[in-house]
């Protein structure tokens, strides 16, 4: 807004200029959405849609800090697809990739929204379970094992089925990183595979 004066320098009115910023606001919103999408892509495994290893550990340690602050439980799963190499060797890598994708979709469908699935390497995945005790985590892992065992993947007209081995660990209140609990879950996973696979152990 600005004053308007006559030739005699008398104030005769007030003028105003209006600028339509709709387009600029739309561009800013689109940029924010694009930045958010880029951050998500940088934190996501491109094949399965699970969190990548770096993002998984960031979320896990953030949940651990929250768990310690409020004295709440936090559990972790380590999951390995049994004999995954057979899918690649027998049916090809495309079939193996499809198995991994379907595995991740079923995990995300079975788990809660606040749980985090991460691909830690190859056919090995981790899950962060906030507010979950060891006993409850064992029940979740067993439900996951059964759902995945019943899952069917169709590749080149063939129905592929697989099983998983799952290790479960719980973070201790004194823990400063999730590595220890993940190590416990990894040891349990190793024992599950030693004992014939398709098992849940803690």
C-alpha positions in Angstrom: 0.0 0.0 0.0 1.2 3.5 -0.7 -0.1 7.1 -0.5 -1.3 9.1 -3.5 -0.7 12.9 -3.6 -2.2 15.6 -5.8 0.0 18.1 -7.8 -0.3 20.3 -4.7 1.1 17.6 -2.6 -2.2 16.9 -0.8 -3.0 13.4 0.2 -5.9 12.3 -2.0 -5.9 8.6 -1.5 -4.1 5.3 -0.9 -3.1 2.9 -3.6 -2.2 -0.7 -3.4 -0.4 -3.4 -5.4 -1.4 -7.0 -5.3 0.8 -9.9 -6.5 -0.6 -13.3 -7.1 1.8 -15.7 -5.5 -0.3 -18.9 -6.1 2.2 -20.2 -8.7 5.2 -19.5 -6.5 3.5 -21.3 -3.6 2.7 -24.3 -5.8 6.3 -24.4 -7.0 7.6 -24.3 -3.4 5.2 -27.1 -2.4 6.3 -29.2 -5.4 10.0 -28.5 -4.4 9.3 -29.6 -0.8 7.6 -32.8 -2.0 10.5 -33.5 -4.4 13.0 -33.0 -1.6 11.1 -35.4 0.6 10.8 -38.0 -2.1 14.6 -37.7 -2.8 15.3 -38.2 0.9 13.1 -41.3 1.0 14.7 -42.7 -2.1 18.2 -42.2 -0.6 17.0 -44.2 2.4 15.3 -47.0 0.6 16.5 -50.2 -1.0 15.5 -49.8 -4.7 14.5 -53.4 -5.3 12.4 -54.2 -2.2 11.2 -50.8 -0.9 12.6 -51.7 2.5 15.0 -49.2 4.3 18.6 -49.5 3.3 21.3 -50.5 5.8 22.3 -47.0 6.7 18.7 -45.8 7.2 17.8 -48.9 9.2 20.6 -48.3 11.7 19.7 -44.6 12.0 16.1 -45.4 12.8 17.1 -48.3 15.1 19.5 -46.1 17.1 16.9 -43.3 17.2 14.3 -45.8 18.6 16.9 -47.0 21.1 17.4 -43.5 22.4 13.6 -43.1 22.7 13.4 -46.5 24.4 16.0 -45.5 27.0 14.5 -42.1 27.6 11.0 -43.4 28.4 12.1 -46.8 29.8 10.2 -48.7 27.1 11.1 -52.1 25.4 12.7 -52.4 22.0 13.2 -55.6 20.1 14.9 -56.6 16.8 14.5 -59.4 14.3 17.0 -60.8 11.9 15.4 -62.6 9.0 17.1 -64.8 6.3 15.4 -66.4 3.3 16.3 -70.1 3.5 18.3 -71.5 0.6 17.8 -68.3 -1.4 20.7 -69.1 -3.7 18.6 -71.9 -5.2 16.1 -69.4 -6.6 18.8 -67.6 -8.5 20.6 -70.7 -9.6 17.5 -72.6 -10.7 15.1 -70.0 -11.9 17.4 -67.0 -12.6 18.0 -63.7 -10.9 14.7 -62.2 -12.1 12.8 -64.9 -10.2 15.1 -64.2 -7.2 14.3 -60.5 -7.3 10.6 -61.2 -7.5 10.9 -63.4 -4.4 12.7 -60.6 -2.5 10.0 -58.1 -3.6 7.1 -60.3 -2.5 8.9 -61.1 0.8 9.2 -57.4 1.6 5.6 -56.6 0.7 4.4 -59.4 2.9 6.6 -58.3 5.8 5.4 -54.7 5.6 1.8 -56.0 5.3 2.2 -58.1 8.5 4.2 -55.6 10.6 2.8 -52.4 12.2 3.2 -49.0 10.7 5.7 -48.0 13.4 7.9 -51.0 12.7 10.9 -50.7 10.3 12.0 -53.3 7.8 15.5 -52.9 6.5 17.5 -54.8 3.9 20.9 -55.4 5.5 22.4 -57.3 2.6 21.4 -59.9 -0.1 18.6 -61.9 1.4 19.1 -60.8 5.0 16.7 -58.3 6.5 16.3 -56.7 9.9 13.2 -55.4 11.7 13.0 -52.8 14.5 10.0 -53.3 16.8 9.5 -50.3 19.1 7.5 -50.8 22.3 7.8 -54.6 22.0 9.1 -57.1 24.6 11.1 -60.2 23.7 8.1 -62.6 24.2 5.8 -60.4 22.0 8.6 -60.2 19.4 8.8 -64.0 19.3 5.0 -64.1 18.6 5.3 -61.5 15.8 8.3 -63.4 14.3 6.3 -66.7 14.4 3.3 -65.0 12.6 5.7 -63.6 10.1 7.4 -67.0 9.5 4.0 -68.6 8.9 2.7 -65.9 6.6 5.9 -66.0 4.5 5.9 -69.8 4.3 2.4 -69.7 2.8 3.3 -66.9 0.3 3.4 -67.9 -3.3 5.5 -66.2 -6.0 4.7 -66.8 -9.7 7.7 -66.6 -12.0 7.6 -67.8 -15.6 4.4 -69.8 -14.9 5.9 -71.6 -11.9 4.8 -71.2 -8.3 7.8 -70.5 -6.0 7.5 -70.9 -2.2 10.1 -70.3 0.4 10.7 -70.4 4.2 12.6 -68.0 6.5 14.7 -68.4 9.6 14.3 -65.6 12.2 16.4 -64.6 15.2 15.0 -62.3 17.9 16.8 -60.0 20.3 15.9 -57.3 22.8 17.8 -54.2 23.5 19.1 -53.8 27.1 18.3 -50.6 29.0 22.0 -49.8 29.2 22.7 -50.2 25.4 24.1 -47.3 23.6 23.5 -48.7 20.1 21.4 -51.4 18.6 24.5 -53.5 17.6 24.3 -55.7 20.7 20.6 -56.6 20.3 21.2 -57.1 16.6 24.1 -59.4 17.4 21.9 -61.4 19.8 19.3 -61.7 17.0 22.0 -62.7 14.5 23.3 -65.4 16.8 19.7 -66.8 17.2 19.3 -66.7 13.5 22.5 -68.7 13.0 21.2 -71.3 15.5 17.9 -71.5 13.7 19.7 -72.2 10.4 21.9 -74.8 12.1 18.8 -76.5 13.5 17.2 -77.1 10.1 15.9 -73.6 9.2 12.3 -72.4 9.0 12.5 -71.6 12.7 12.2 -68.7 15.1 14.7 -68.5 18.0 15.9 -66.0 20.5 
